[in-house]
Amino acid sequence: MSNVVLKLPEESLLQIISHYGNKKTPAKAQYVRFTAKLTDTVITVYNSGKVMFQGAGAEREAGKWGEASAAAKVSGAKGDTLPDNFAKLSVLGSDETGTGDFFGPITVAACYVPADGVTLAHELGVKDSKLLNDDYMRTIAPDLRSAFEHSVLTLKNEKYNKVQAQGWSQGKIKALLHNQALKHVLRKMDPVKPDAILIDQFAERGIYYKHIKDEKEIIRENVLFSTKAEGLHVSVACASIIARVAFLEEMDRMSAEVGMTLPKGAGKIVDEVAARIILKYGEEYLGRVTKRHFANMGKARSLASRQNRK
C-alpha cells in the first residue's frame, strides 16, 4: 500500500488530466481540480499543483509522471497487514516524540482523520513529519488542531524522572501515554467510531499490552501496529506533527525559564549546554529539565568539573 505525492508543473498536470480523462470521477472538494479512479489507484490533482496517487498501484502510476516523493514510500514498514484501501479509511492514529532528547518532555498525540478529511489533511500540507522541518510543522499544526479531533499529552521532565526511577522503561511510559491519548479522542468522537486505530509501532503488540495491563481501560478494538505509520495513513502524520509542536512549545517555555536555548537531541552541543547549566544553577536544577538517566548527565558533569578547574 502506497500514498505518493508529486508537485508538478502545469504542463504535466494537463497531461495527467488528459491521460486519465476516461477514468474521471466527480471532485468532492473545491480545492480538488481533478480525480480519476483506476482499478487499484486513485489519482487526485489539487489546485495547489500537487498530485496524490493512492492505492496498490500508486508508485507505478506516479512513476509515469515524475520521481515519487520519498514522503509517501512506505516500503519496509513492518507490522500488521493493512487493507489495500487503508489510506482512505477513517483512522485514529497516534505517535510520539522527545524520547531521544536529553532536554525536554515526551509528548504523545492521537488524531482522528475521517475518510472525508484525508484530502483536507494533505491539502493543509501534511506528509511524513520526518520530511518536514520544525518551523513548517509549527505553521500547520494550528490548522490540524482546528480541523481534527485530537489529544496531546506532555510528560514533563520531573514526572518522567520520577516514574523512570521507579523502574518504568520508556516503552512502558510511551504505551501508557498512547493508550491515554487514544481514550481521550475516542471519548470526544463518541458515538462515532474509527474504521481502525493505527499506532506507530515502538513495541510488539504483546509487549505493548503487557506494559498497560494494569490500566482500567485499555483500547484494543481495531488497533493496528506498524512502523513507518506516518506514510500509511495521514492520521498518524497529523498526530506526529501535533506531538512535535507540543514538544517544541515546551522546549520554548523551558528555554525561557533557564535563560538559554536548550538544544534538541543528545549530541555534543547538548553536553556543553548542560555543563553551563550545572555551572550556573547546579546539578540538581539540571535534573529538573532533563532525562536524568541519559549518558549526557555524566558527560555534562565531567565538562563542568573541567571548567571549574581552569
C-alpha positions as CSV (number, residue, x, y, z in Angstrom):
1,M,0.0,0.0,0.0
2,S,1.4,3.4,-1.0
3,N,0.5,7.0,-0.9
4,V,2.6,9.1,-3.3
5,V,2.5,12.9,-3.7
6,L,4.2,14.8,-6.6
7,K,4.5,18.5,-7.2
8,L,4.3,19.1,-10.9
9,P,4.2,21.9,-13.4
10,E,1.0,23.0,-15.2
11,E,2.0,21.2,-18.4
12,S,2.3,17.9,-16.6
13,L,-1.0,18.4,-14.7
14,L,-2.8,18.9,-18.1
15,Q,-1.1,15.7,-19.4
16,I,-2.3,13.8,-16.4
17,I,-5.9,15.1,-16.7
18,S,-5.9,14.1,-20.4
19,H,-4.3,10.7,-19.8
20,Y,-6.8,9.7,-17.1
21,G,-9.8,11.5,-18.5
22,N,-11.8,8.4,-19.2
23,K,-11.5,7.4,-15.6
24,K,-12.6,10.7,-14.2
25,T,-14.8,10.8,-11.1
26,P,-16.6,13.9,-9.6
27,A,-14.3,16.0,-7.4
28,K,-15.5,16.1,-3.8
29,A,-14.0,19.3,-2.7
30,Q,-13.5,22.8,-4.1
31,Y,-9.7,22.5,-3.8
32,V,-9.7,19.4,-5.9
33,R,-9.2,20.0,-9.6
34,F,-9.5,16.5,-11.0
35,T,-10.0,13.0,-9.7
36,A,-9.7,9.7,-11.5
37,K,-10.2,6.2,-10.2
38,L,-8.4,3.2,-11.6
39,T,-8.8,-0.4,-10.5
40,D,-6.0,-0.2,-7.9
41,T,-5.2,3.6,-7.7
42,V,-7.0,6.9,-7.1
43,I,-5.3,10.0,-8.7
44,T,-6.2,13.4,-7.3
45,V,-5.0,16.7,-8.8
46,Y,-5.2,19.6,-6.4
47,N,-5.4,23.3,-7.3
48,S,-2.1,23.8,-5.5
49,G,-0.3,21.8,-8.2
50,K,0.2,18.7,-6.1
51,V,-0.9,15.2,-7.4
52,M,-1.7,12.4,-5.0
53,F,-1.6,8.8,-6.0
54,Q,-3.3,6.4,-3.5
55,G,-3.5,2.6,-3.6
56,A,-1.6,-0.5,-4.5
57,G,-0.6,0.9,-7.9
58,A,0.4,4.4,-6.6
59,E,4.1,4.1,-7.2
60,R,3.6,2.6,-10.6
61,E,1.3,5.4,-11.8
62,A,3.4,8.2,-10.1
63,G,6.5,6.8,-11.8
64,K,5.0,7.8,-15.2
65,W,5.0,11.4,-14.3
66,G,8.0,12.1,-12.0
67,E,10.1,10.8,-9.2
68,A,7.9,9.5,-6.4
69,S,8.2,11.6,-3.3
70,A,10.1,9.7,-0.6
71,A,7.5,11.1,1.8
72,A,5.0,8.6,0.5
73,K,7.1,5.5,0.1
74,V,6.4,3.1,2.9
75,S,8.2,0.0,1.6
76,G,9.9,-1.7,4.5
77,A,7.2,-0.9,7.0
78,K,6.8,-3.7,9.5
79,G,3.7,-4.7,11.5
80,D,0.1,-5.6,10.9
81,T,-1.2,-6.2,7.4
82,L,-3.4,-3.3,6.4
83,P,-6.3,-3.4,3.8
84,D,-5.5,-2.1,0.4
85,N,-7.7,1.0,0.8
86,F,-6.3,1.8,4.3
87,A,-5.1,5.3,3.4
88,K,-8.7,6.3,2.5
89,L,-10.4,4.9,5.7
90,S,-11.4,6.9,8.8
91,V,-8.5,6.3,11.1
92,L,-7.4,7.3,14.6
93,G,-3.6,7.5,14.6
94,S,-1.0,8.1,17.4
95,D,2.6,8.9,17.6
96,E,5.2,10.3,20.0
97,T,8.3,12.5,20.1
98,G,11.0,13.6,22.5
99,T,12.1,10.1,23.6
100,G,15.7,10.6,22.3
101,D,16.1,14.2,23.6
102,F,18.1,14.8,26.8
103,F,16.3,18.1,27.4
104,G,12.5,18.4,27.3
105,P,9.5,16.2,27.7
106,I,8.0,13.2,25.9
107,T,4.9,14.2,24.0
108,V,2.3,11.8,22.6
109,A,-0.6,12.8,20.3
110,A,-3.6,10.9,18.9
111,C,-5.5,12.4,15.9
112,Y,-8.7,11.2,14.1
113,V,-8.9,11.9,10.4
114,P,-12.2,10.7,8.9
115,A,-12.3,9.4,5.3
116,D,-13.7,12.7,4.1
117,G,-10.9,14.6,5.8
118,V,-7.9,12.7,4.2
119,T,-7.8,15.1,1.3
120,L,-8.1,18.1,3.6
121,A,-5.1,16.9,5.6
122,H,-2.9,16.6,2.6
123,E,-4.1,20.0,1.3
124,L,-3.1,21.5,4.7
125,G,0.4,20.3,4.0
126,V,0.6,17.0,5.9
127,K,3.1,14.3,5.0
128,D,5.6,12.2,6.9
129,S,6.8,14.5,9.7
130,K,10.3,13.2,9.3
131,L,10.4,15.1,6.0
132,L,9.2,18.4,7.5
133,N,11.2,20.8,9.4
134,D,10.2,22.2,12.8
135,D,9.3,25.7,11.5
136,Y,7.0,24.3,8.9
137,M,5.3,22.0,11.4
138,R,4.7,25.0,13.7
139,T,2.8,26.7,10.8
140,I,0.5,23.9,10.0
141,A,-0.2,22.5,13.5
142,P,-2.8,25.1,14.4
143,D,-4.8,24.2,11.3
144,L,-4.6,20.5,12.1
145,R,-5.7,21.0,15.7
146,S,-8.7,23.0,14.5
147,A,-9.6,20.6,11.7
148,F,-9.4,17.3,13.5
149,E,-10.3,15.7,16.9
150,H,-7.1,15.1,18.7
151,S,-5.4,14.8,22.1
152,V,-1.9,15.6,23.0
153,L,-0.1,14.6,26.3
154,T,3.1,16.2,27.6
155,L,5.1,14.3,30.2
156,K,7.4,16.8,31.7
157,N,10.9,16.0,32.9
158,E,10.2,15.9,36.7
159,K,7.4,13.4,36.3
160,Y,9.4,11.4,33.7
161,N,12.4,11.2,36.1
162,K,10.1,10.1,38.9
163,V,8.5,7.2,37.1
164,Q,11.7,6.2,35.4
165,A,13.4,6.0,38.8
166,Q,10.6,3.7,39.9
167,G,11.7,1.3,37.2
168,W,9.4,2.3,34.3
169,S,11.0,1.8,30.9
170,Q,10.5,4.3,28.1
171,G,8.4,1.6,26.4
172,K,6.0,1.4,29.3
173,I,5.8,5.2,29.5
174,K,5.0,5.5,25.8
175,A,2.5,2.7,25.9
176,L,0.6,4.3,28.8
177,L,0.6,7.7,27.1
178,H,-0.6,6.3,23.8
179,N,-3.4,4.4,25.4
180,Q,-4.4,7.6,27.3
181,A,-4.4,9.8,24.3
182,L,-6.4,7.3,22.3
183,K,-9.0,7.1,25.1
184,H,-9.3,10.9,25.1
185,V,-10.0,11.1,21.4
186,L,-12.5,8.2,21.4
187,R,-14.5,10.0,24.1
188,K,-14.5,13.2,22.1
189,M,-15.7,11.2,19.0
190,D,-18.4,9.2,20.7
191,P,-20.6,7.7,19.4
192,V,-18.6,7.8,16.1
193,K,-16.0,5.0,15.9
194,P,-13.0,4.9,13.6
195,D,-12.6,2.2,11.0
196,A,-9.3,1.4,12.6
197,I,-6.7,2.7,15.1
198,L,-3.1,2.8,13.9
199,I,-0.2,3.1,16.4
200,D,3.2,4.0,15.1
201,Q,4.9,0.8,16.4
202,F,7.6,1.1,19.0
203,A,6.9,-2.3,20.6
204,E,5.4,-5.6,19.5
205,R,1.7,-5.9,20.2
206,G,2.2,-8.3,23.2
207,I,4.8,-6.1,24.8
208,Y,2.7,-3.0,24.3
209,Y,-0.3,-4.6,26.1
210,K,1.8,-6.1,28.8
211,H,3.0,-2.5,29.6
212,I,-0.6,-1.3,30.1
213,K,-2.2,-4.5,31.6
214,D,-3.0,-2.7,34.9
215,E,-4.9,0.1,33.3
216,K,-8.6,0.3,34.0
217,E,-9.5,1.0,30.4
218,I,-7.4,-0.5,27.6
219,I,-8.0,0.3,23.9
220,R,-8.0,-2.9,21.9
221,E,-10.7,-2.8,19.3
222,N,-9.5,-2.5,15.7
223,V,-6.0,-1.5,16.9
224,L,-3.2,-2.0,14.3
225,F,0.5,-1.5,14.8
226,S,3.1,-0.6,12.1
227,T,6.4,1.0,11.7
228,K,6.7,4.0,9.4
229,A,3.0,4.6,10.1
230,E,3.2,8.3,9.1
231,G,3.3,7.1,5.5
232,L,0.5,4.6,5.9
233,H,-2.3,7.0,7.0
234,V,-2.4,10.7,7.3
235,S,-3.9,10.5,10.8
236,V,-0.5,9.3,12.2
237,A,1.3,12.0,10.3
238,C,-1.1,14.6,11.8
239,A,-0.5,13.1,15.3
240,S,3.2,13.2,14.8
241,I,3.2,16.9,13.8
242,I,0.9,17.8,16.7
243,A,3.1,15.9,19.1
244,R,6.3,17.5,17.7
245,V,4.9,21.0,18.0
246,A,3.8,20.4,21.6
247,F,7.4,19.2,22.3
248,L,8.8,22.4,20.7
249,E,6.5,24.6,22.6
250,E,7.5,23.1,25.9
251,M,11.2,23.5,24.9
252,D,10.5,27.1,24.2
253,R,9.0,27.6,27.6
254,M,11.9,25.8,29.3
255,S,14.5,27.7,27.4
256,A,12.9,31.0,28.5
257,E,12.9,29.7,32.1
258,V,16.5,28.6,32.0
259,G,17.7,31.7,30.2
260,M,19.4,29.9,27.4
261,T,18.3,28.0,24.3
262,L,18.0,24.3,25.1
263,P,19.2,22.2,22.1
264,K,17.4,19.1,20.9
265,G,18.9,15.6,20.6
266,A,21.6,14.1,22.7
267,G,24.9,15.2,21.0
268,K,27.9,17.2,21.9
269,I,26.2,20.6,22.0
270,V,23.7,19.2,24.4
271,D,26.5,18.2,26.8
272,E,28.0,21.7,26.5
273,V,24.8,23.5,27.3
274,A,24.1,21.0,30.2
275,A,27.5,21.8,31.6
276,R,26.8,25.5,31.5
277,I,23.5,24.9,33.4
278,I,25.4,22.9,36.1
279,L,27.9,25.8,36.5
280,K,25.1,28.4,36.7
281,Y,22.4,26.6,38.6
282,G,23.8,23.3,39.9
283,E,23.3,19.7,39.0
284,E,20.0,19.3,40.9
285,Y,18.5,22.0,38.7
286,L,19.8,20.3,35.5
287,G,18.0,17.2,36.6
288,R,14.7,19.0,36.6
289,V,14.9,19.9,32.9
290,T,16.5,16.7,31.5
291,K,16.0,12.9,31.4
292,R,18.5,12.2,34.1
293,H,19.3,8.6,33.2
294,F,20.8,9.6,29.8
295,A,24.6,9.4,29.4
296,N,24.6,13.1,28.8
297,M,24.3,13.7,32.5
298,G,27.7,12.2,33.2
299,K,29.3,13.9,30.3
300,A,27.9,17.3,31.4
301,R,29.2,16.7,34.9
302,S,32.7,15.9,33.6
303,L,32.7,19.0,31.4
304,A,31.5,21.2,34.2
305,S,34.2,19.8,36.5
306,R,36.9,20.5,34.0
307,Q,35.6,24.1,33.6
308,N,35.8,24.6,37.4
309,R,39.4,23.5,37.5
310,K,40.5,26.1,34.9
